[in-house]
Amino acid sequence: MQDYMDARRFFPALDRQIYGKPLVYFDNAATAQRPQAVLDLQQRLCVEADGNVHRAVHKLGAEATDFYEAGREAVRSYLNAPGRENVIFTSGTTASINLVATCFCQRYVAPGDRILVSEAEHHSNIVSWQLACERCGASLEVLPVDEAGEISVEVLQQRLEKAAGRIKLLAVAHISNVLGIVNPVREIIETAHRYEVPVLLDGAQGIVHEKVDVQALDCDFYAFSGHKIYAPTGIGVLYGKTRWLAEMPPYMGGGEMIETVRFEKTTFAPLPLKFEAGTPNFVAGACFAPALETARQLAEDPQLQDNQCAMRDFLLEELPRIPGLRIYGLPRDRQRKIPLFSFTLDGAFPADLAQILDKMGIAVRSGHMCAEPLLRRFGQTSMLRASLAPYNTLAECETFLAALRRAAAMLR
């Protein structure tokens, strides 16, 4: 890929017209568009290799299995996981976090223990732990963010010291889906591990905007969804260290996750199949291979990376020039901000702004972004979010700003 216009050609959806206007897709934090290579493989598998995986000896089943496991190997390589047994396929980030919350708490958490989450978490990294804590008699503790939206490692250390070994796991986003801030996850993990606290990273945004090396990070769990990083919906990943996955009980029972079944006792399949009960979404799983190859090419193109920084800096300068607009998530170090902007505008309800922008061909997100506690921390119930990908352009940023100013004028 030579430049961002070349990158755009890989994504046919970007050529679409919306209400007679060129689509400006600024809702990438919700779902990224799919490249042609992924669309082609989906079609090929549905036509040529639509056989169930890991079961049949016939050719269609064998081919489907090969494609599916090639997708797992692509994930393993992309994350630099030690082995394929560390890569569990789920239906998405939410399912991955719920798996850990259920199975980890069942194995390791007792009444009186605590789970620590940050104030900036997605609901999937809050509610799943609330439910797990209710089942095992533990409590949920919250690590705050400051006015800029940042997590203090010093405050984390104070919480861990004060808890005197009662905190059994820390769950935190790699990058906030509302604030667009890259959290200091290396320091967070190092600090937690000094107190023998394992760490789960919600990587739904991190997998897209950061180079993720799970061994270098030393995280205990890493969860993400395929549709955030150019793969289809309905597929996700849980990376886990072997020590935890081997000791945690299965999440669901059924086919595929067993070794032997007797009415007296069932023994379980080795990792990763132990946590993959039932027929998997093997078409979507296989599509990780072309999706992550696309992500790799985009990440390795210096011009595309420069373009993302330019878009981020441009919007950081121009958005605050709109009277009454406030951005949430402004880290002290600009380099820790991805091109994602959640904001409010005095006198304009975010949903109304989003609807007007849609009529102008611009797709953005409005609402609480599945992070109600974080919005309440900033005194809001709803925000507008523009989230960019490598295939977006500075020209689209200018179009977005002009449309936003026009929409704001209409609502005031």
Rosetta blueprint (number, residue, H / E / L):
1 M L
2 Q L
3 D L
4 Y H
5 M H
6 D H
7 A H
8 R H
9 R L
10 F L
11 F L
12 P H
13 A H
14 L H
15 D H
16 R L
17 Q E
18 I E
19 Y L
20 G L
21 K E
22 P E
23 L L
24 V E
25 Y E
26 F L
27 D E
28 N L
29 A L
30 A L
31 T L
32 A L
33 Q L
34 R L
35 P L
36 Q H
37 A H
38 V H
39 L H
40 D H
41 L H
42 Q H
43 Q H
44 R H
45 L H
46 C H
47 V H
48 E H
49 A L
50 D L
51 G L
52 N L
53 V L
54 H L
55 R L
56 A L
57 V L
58 H L
59 K H
60 L H
61 G H
62 A H
63 E H
64 A H
65 T H
66 D H
67 F H
68 Y H
69 E H
70 A H
71 G H
72 R H
73 E H
74 A H
75 V H
76 R H
77 S H
78 Y H
79 L H
80 N L
81 A L
82 P L
83 G L
84 R H
85 E H
86 N H
87 V E
88 I E
89 F E
90 T E
91 S L
92 G L
93 T H
94 T H
95 A H
96 S H
97 I H
98 N H
99 L H
100 V H
101 A H
102 T H
103 C H
104 F H
105 C H
106 Q H
107 R H
108 Y H
109 V L
110 A L
111 P L
112 G L
113 D L
114 R E
115 I E
116 L E
117 V E
118 S E
119 E L
120 A L
121 E L
122 H L
123 H H
124 S H
125 N H
126 I L
127 V H
128 S H
129 W H
130 Q H
131 L H
132 A H
133 C H
134 E H
135 R H
136 C H
137 G L
138 A L
139 S E
140 L E
141 E E
142 V E
143 L E
144 P L
145 V E
146 D L
147 E L
148 A L
149 G L
150 E L
151 I E
152 S L
153 V H
154 E H
155 V H
156 L H
157 Q H
158 Q H
159 R H
160 L H
161 E H
162 K H
163 A H
164 A L
165 G L
166 R L
167 I E
168 K E
169 L E
170 L E
171 A E
172 V E
173 A E
174 H L
175 I E
176 S L
177 N L
178 V L
179 L L
180 G L
181 I E
182 V E
183 N L
184 P L
185 V H
186 R H
187 E H
188 I H
189 I H
190 E H
191 T H
192 A H
193 H H
194 R H
195 Y L
196 E L
197 V L
198 P L
199 V E
200 L E
201 L E
202 D E
203 G L
204 A L
205 Q L
206 G H
207 I H
208 V H
209 H H
210 E L
211 K L
212 V L
213 D L
214 V H
215 Q H
216 A H
217 L H
218 D L
219 C L
220 D L
221 F E
222 Y E
223 A E
224 F E
225 S E
226 G H
227 H H
228 K H
229 I H
230 Y L
231 A L
232 P L
233 T L
234 G L
235 I L
236 G E
237 V E
238 L E
239 Y E
240 G E
241 K L
242 T H
243 R H
244 W H
245 L H
246 A H
247 E H
248 M L
249 P L
250 P L
251 Y L
252 M L
253 G L
254 G L
255 G L
256 E L
257 M L
258 I E
259 E E
260 T E
261 V E
262 R L
263 F L
264 E L
265 K L
266 T E
267 T E
268 F E
269 A L
270 P L
271 L L
272 P L
273 L H
274 K H
275 F H
276 E L
277 A L
278 G L
279 T L
280 P L
281 N L
282 F H
283 V H
284 A H
285 G H
286 A H
287 C L
288 F H
289 A H
290 P H
291 A H
292 L H
293 E H
294 T H
295 A H
296 R H
297 Q H
298 L H
299 A H
300 E H
301 D L
302 P H
303 Q H
304 L H
305 Q H
306 D H
307 N H
308 Q H
309 C H
310 A H
311 M H
312 R H
313 D H
314 F H
315 L H
316 L H
317 E H
318 E H
319 L H
320 P H
321 R H
322 I L
323 P L
324 G L
325 L E
326 R E
327 I E
328 Y E
329 G L
330 L L
331 P L
332 R L
333 D L
334 R H
335 Q H
336 R H
337 K E
338 I L
339 P L
340 L E
341 F E
342 S E
343 F E
344 T E
345 L E
346 D L
347 G L
348 A E
349 F L
350 P H
351 A H
352 D H
353 L H
354 A H
355 Q H
356 I H
357 L H
358 D H
359 K H
360 M L
361 G L
362 I E
363 A E
364 V L
365 R E
366 S E
367 G E
368 H L
369 M L
370 C L
371 A L
372 E H
373 P H
374 L H
375 L H
376 R H
377 R H
378 F L
379 G L
380 Q L
381 T L
382 S L
383 M E
384 L E
385 R E
386 A E
387 S E
388 L L
389 A L
390 P L
391 Y L
392 N L
393 T L
394 L H
395 A H
396 E H
397 C H
398 E H
399 T H
400 F H
401 L H
402 A H
403 A H
404 L H
405 R H
406 R H
407 A H
408 A H
409 A H
410 M H
411 L H
412 R L
